[in-house]
Amino acid sequence: MNIQVHADRGPHTGPDTGSGPRVTPGTRRRRPRRPSGGVLPRTLPWESAMSRMWPGTKVICLMVLTTALLLRPTWSTLATVGVVLLAGSLAARVPPSALPRLPLWFWSGIVGGMVGATLGGGLWIFVRSLVLAALVVWGSMLLIWSTRPEHLTPAFRTLMAPLRLVRLPVDEWAASMGLALRGLPTLRDEAGAVADTARLRSGGRPDIGVRPALRLLVDVVTATLSSASRRAADTGRAMTLRGGVPAPTREQVHVGWRDAVALGATTCATVLVVLVSVGLVPDPLHLLGVA
C-alpha cells in the first residue's frame, strides 16, 4: 500500500481524488443532524413553475382552497385539496429535506390526543381535524417555498386595491405586511440562536423532563419576543426619521399560462366540492367505501 503525504491534508491512503476530506479507516463519517422544532420555511433557491407565477395568483388559490376546507371539512374536500397541493408541490420541486422536523413532544401530544379521542368516541373527528390543519399549514408553506417575501407585498397591495374605494389604508396595510414578512427570517434566526444557547447551557441533553422543557420553551419565547420588540422599535424609529411609510411602488402584473393552469385547477376543485356538497355529484369516497 502506497502512503502519500500532503502538506495541507496530512497522510492518507490510496489515490488522490480531491473529493473532500479524508476519513481515517475504521471511523464512520457522521452526518449533520437536522434541527428539530417548528422551523419556519425558507424560499427555495431555484426556479420552478410555481416561482414563475404571479404571487397574487397563488394567494387567490390559497384563499379559495382554505375557504373550501373551512366551510366543508369532509373527507372528499380534504382529498381534493390534498391533490391540488400535491400537484403544486411537485410543480415547485419541493424536496423532502425542506419539510420541518417536528420534535418528539409534538408527536407525543398527537398520540395522546388520539388516545383521548378514541376513549371519547371521536377518533375520526380528531384525525379529520388534524388533516385539515396539516393541509392549511401545507398551503401556507407552499406559498413561502415558491415566493420571496419582498414579492408578496406588491401582490397584497394589488389584490387589496378595490378597498381604496371605501377609503381604507391599503398602502399602510401592505407596508405592514411587507415588514412582517421581512422580519420572519430575523425572528427565525433569533429563535434558533436562543434555542442553541439554552441547549448549550443544559449540556446538550435532549432527554430533559417535562418541567425543564416547558421552562426552556418559556425562556425561548420570552427572549425571542424581547428581541423582536427591540428590532420593531428600531425599525419604527428609522421609518419615522425617513418620513414614515415609504411610497408604494407600482407593480407590473405578469400573468401567463402557469397562472391560468393554477386558477383552472383551483376552480375545478372548488366546483367539485360544491357539486358533491349539494348532491349533484356522488361522493367518490362513498363509492369506494372509504367514507
N, C-alpha and C positions, 0 to 999 in steps of 0.2 A: 504494500500500500504506500503510495506516494503522499507525503505530507508537505503541503505548500504553506508558506508563511507570508502573510501580507502585513504591511505596516499599519494599515488602518482597520483591519478586520481581525487580526490575530490568526492563530493556526486553525486550519480546517482540513477536512479530508475530501478527496475527490476533486473533480474538475471545477473550475470557477465559472459558474453560470451567471453570476451577477443578478440573481433573482431575489435578493433581500438578505436579511441577517441569517447567519448560520446557527443551526441548532446542535448542541452537543449531543452525541449519541447516548441513548439511554434516558433522555429527558423528553418530556412532552410539551409541545407548544400550547400555551394557554390562550384561548380565545377571549377577546374582550367581552365583558358582561354588558348586556343591555340594561340600562337603568330601568328599574321598576317604578311604577307610580303612574298617576294620571298626567302624562306628559302632553302638553299642547302640541297639536300637529304643526308641521312646517310645510311651506310651499315646496313642492318637488322641483328639483333644479334642472328639469329637462322639459322640452316642448312635447305637447301631446294634442290630441284632438280637443280635449276639454280645455286646455290652456289657451287655445287659439279662439275660443268662443268669447263673445262679449260677456263680461261679468254680470250684466243685468239679466241676460237670458238665464244664467244659472241661478240667480236669486229668484227669478219668477218661477222656474221649475221647482226649486226647493220649497217655496211658499205654497205652491199648489199641492205638491205631494204631502207636505206636512199637514195642510188643512184636511186633505182626504183621510189621512191617518187619524187625526183627532176627531173628525166628525163621524167616521165609521170604522172603528178599530176591529174589524173582523179578520179572520184568517185569510180570506181571499184578498182583502185590501193589503194586508201585510205581505202576502206573497207577490202581489202585483208591484207594489212599491219596491220590494226587495229585488225583483228582476230588473227594474229600471235603474236602481242604484248600482247593481252589479254590472250592468252594461256601461254605466258612467265610470265606474272604477276601472273597467277594462280599457275604456277609451282614454282615461287619464294615466294608464300604465302605473297603477299604484302597486308597489312591491309589498310583499308580506312584512318586510322589515320596517315599513312605515307605520304599522299598527302599534299602538302603545301597549306596553306590557303591564297589565294590571297587577297590583300587589296581591299578596295572599289573603289579606284581611277582606278584600273586596269579594273574592270567591267564597270565603268563609261566610260572609253576610248573605251571598246568594244562596248557598246551601242551607243556611239557617232559615232564610225566608221560604225556601221551597218546602222544608220540613214543616214549618208552621202553617203554610198554605195547605199542605196535604192533610194535616190534622184537622184543619177547619173546613175541608171540602172544597177549597178554591184553588187547586193546583194549576189548572189550565188558565184560570183568570190571571194568576200570578205570572205564569210563563208568557201569556199573551201581552201583558203589560211590560214585561221585561224585553220582549222582542220589539214592541212599539218604541220604547226608549232607545234601544240599540239602533233602530232604523233612523230615528231623529238625529242621534249623535253621528251616525254614519253619513247622513246627508250633509250635516254641518262640516264634518271633517273633509268630505269630498270637495266642498266649496273652497276650503282653505288649501287643500292639497293642490288644486288646479288654478288658484288665483292669488296673485300677490296682493298684500293688504293695501298698497297705495293705489291699486286699480279698482278697489271696491268703493272708495269714496266718491269718485265721479259717477259711478253707476248708481249709487244710492241717490245722489243729487238729481240725476236724470229721471229715475223712477218716481221720486217724490215731487217732481216739478209741478204736477197738477195741484198740489196743495198750496201753491203760491196764490191761487185764485181766492182762497179764503184767508189770506194774509198770515199764513203760518211761517215760522222762521226756518225754512227749508235749508238755507245755507248754513245756519248755525248748527242745525241737527247733523247735517252731513259732515261738517268740520269736527263735531264732537265724536261722531262715529269713526272718522279717519284717525283722530288722535287716539281713540281707544284701541283701534286695530293695530296702530303702530306701536302702542305700548305693550301689546301682548308678548312680543319676544323679550322685551326687557323684564316684564313680570315673570316670564318663564325662567329666564336666567337667574333672576333674584331668588326665586323659589328653589331652583336647583342648587345655588350656592349655599343657601341657608340649610337645606337638607344635607348637603355634603359636610358642612361644618358640624352639624349636630351628629351626623354619623361618625365623624372622626372623634368627637368628644366622647361618644359612647363606646369607643374601641372597635367600631365596625361590626358589632354583633347584631346579626339580623333577628336572632331569636329572643326578642325582648317581650316582656309581658304586656298585658292589655293597658294597664295604667301608664307605664312608661311610653307606650306607643301613642296614647291619647295626649299625654303631656308633650311629646315631641311634635304631634300634629298641631297642637295649640301654639307652640313656640314658632313653628314654621309659618303658620298663617299670620300670627301677630307680627313677626319680623317682616314678612312679605308685604302686608298691608301698610306697615310703617314706612317701608322703603317706597312703596307705590305712592303713598300720600306725599312724601317728601319730593318725589320726582314730579308729581302732578302740580304741587305748589311752585316748583321751579319753572315748569312749563307755562303755568298761568302768568307768572311774573314776566317771563320772556315774551309772551304774546302781548301783554299789556304794554311793555316798552316798545314793541314793534307796531303798535296801533290796533291791537285787538285781533279779531278773527280775520285771517287772510282772505283776500278776494277770491271767489270761486273761479276755477279755470274751466273754460268751455271744453266739453268732451266731444270727441268725434266718434260717433257710434258706428261701428263696423259690424254689420250683421251678414253672415254668409250661410252657406248650406249646412254647416255644422249646427248653427243655431236653429235652423228650420227642422233638422232631424231631432234635436233635443226637445223642441217645443211640440213636434208631432208625437214623439214617444210619450211625453207627459200628458198630452191631450188624449191620446188613445187609452192610456192607463186610467185617467180620470173618468173618461166616458164609460169604460168597462166597469169601474167601481160603481158609478151611478146606475148603470143598467142592471147590475146584479142587485143593488140595494132596492130598486123599485120592482124587481121580479121579472123584468123583460128578458133577461138572460139568466139561464140557470147557473148556479154557483159551480164552477169546475171542481172545487174541492169536495162538494157534496156528491158529485158524480163519481169521484174517485174513492169516496168513502172515508176521506181524511177528516172532514169536519161535518 
